[in-house]
Amino acid sequence: MTTEAIILMIAVVAVVIFGFWLIQHSMYSNEEKKRQWELKRESQKTISPIRLRAYERLALLLERTKPEHMLMGLDLAHMTVPQLQQQLLQTIRQEYEHNMSQQIYVSEEVWTLLINARDQMASFLVGISAQLPKNADAMTYAKILLEAYASNGLTPTDKAMAELKEEAKSIM
């Protein structure tokens, strides 16, 4: 055999080996992509219901921190304005602390809107009580609070709820 024939044979063998490697690599890559897709699909079966429950819990949080819901069941006749204000602020704080872990299931934008709604509601409660005369009772505070909140138009809570609903729809 001549040197040229040996070089030609080596070149053919190299091309065949390279072609075989290319086919194997492509098959392996496709198989890996398929496995990744299957894993993602399986995890979505688990994660999607969990995320939906998180959206439900956060929607409930927003509803529970509206004045009309926080005032339900309170014995306003036996409370002072500072006591009522403190109770409302404590309710907001507890609701957020109880649902803080849900932030991992929502976008940063939605979580920021929820925090903003919490902070704005706390400021609103304090602001209303600061406008009352010193001798005002809890019933007066509650009435003014409900009237002022109802006349606020689109509140930070409403804005957070709307964005929360939009994001929840996007994963369904």
N, C-alpha and C positions, 0 to 999 in steps of 0.2 A: 504494500500500500504506500502510496505517495503521501508526502506531507500535506499536499493540497486536499487529498481525500480525507485525511485524518482531521484536518481543520474543518472541512465541510461537515463531516460526521459530528464533530464536537458542536459545531454551530447548530446543526439540526437537533441534536439532543438538548442543547441549551434552550432552543426555542420551544421544544416540546415540554421540557421541564417548566419553563417560564409560563407557558400556556396552561399547563396543569395547575401550577401554583395560582395563577390568576383565576381560574375557574373555582378552585377550592376556596380561595379568599373571598370571592364573590358569593359563593354559597354560604360560607360561614357568616359573612356580613349580613346577608339577607336573613339567615336564621336568627342571628342576634337581634336584628331589627324586629323580627316577628316575636321573639321572646319579650323584648321590651314593650312592644305594643300590647301583648297579652297581659303582662304585669300591670301596665297602666290601666288596661280595661278592667282587670280584676280589682285593682285598688280603687278605681272609680266606683265600682259597685259598693265598696265599703265607705269610701270618703264622701261620696255625694249625699247619702242620707245623713251622715254626721254633719256635713256643712249645712244642709237644709235645716236640721234641728238647731244649729247655731244661729241661723238667720231667724228662725222662729223665736228663739230665746231672746235675741236682741230686739226683735220687734215687740215682744212682750215687755222687755225692759223699758223701751221708749214709751209704751202705753202706760205702764205702771208709774212712770215719773211725770206724767201730766198731772196738773193740780186736781182736776176732777176725780182722778183715780186715787191720788194720795190722800185726799180728804175723806174718802168714803170710809166709814167705820170708825172714825175718830170721834171722841166725845168732846166736841168743841165747846159745849156749855161749861165744862170744868177745866178749860185750858186758858192760859194767858197767851198773848201774842208771841212772846219769846219762846214759850213752851211749844206752841204750834209750829213756829218757824223752825225750831230745833228738831222737832219730830219730822217735818218735811225734808229738811236737809239730811237727816239721818237716813230716811227712807231712800233718798237718791243715792247716798253714799253706799248703803247696803246693796242696793240693786246693782250698782256698777261693780262693787267688789265681788258679788256673787257671780257675775257674768264676765269678769275680766278675761278669763281663759278663752272666751269665744273670739277674741281678737285674732287668733291665729287662723281662723277660717274665713275672715273677711279681708277686703283690701285695706291698705293703709288709709286711703281716702275715706272709706266708710267709717273706719274706726275713729279717724280724726273728727268726722262729723258727729259721731256719737259723743265723743269727749266734749266737743264744742256745745252740743245740746245740753249735756250735764252741767257744764260751767255756766252757760247762759241761764239755765233754769235756776241754779243756785243764786246767781246774781239777781235774777228777777224776783225771787222770794225775798231776798234781803232788801232789795230796792223798794218793793211794795210796803214792807213793814216799816221802813225808814220814813215813808210818807205819812204814816198814821199818827194821830195824836197819841200822847203818852197813855191816856186812859182807855184806848180802844180795846175791845174784847176780841177774842179769837173768832167769833162768828162774823164780826165786821171785817176782820182781816181775810177770812175765807171768802166772803162775798166779793170784796174788792179784788182779791186775787183771781177769782174765777172770771169776773167781768173784764179785768185787764187782760187776762190770758186769751179770752174769747175774742177780744177786739184787736189782738196783735197781728192778725193776718197769718202769713206764712211764718211759722216759728222755726227756730233751729231744730226742734224735735220733729216737726213735719218734714223739713228738708232732709234730715237724717233718715227718716222713715222712707221717704220717696227713693232716696239713693239705695237704701238697704233692699227695698223691693226690686229695683232695677237690677241690682247685682245678683239677687237670688234668681230672678228670671233668667239671667244669662247662663246659669249653670244647669238649668232644667232642660 
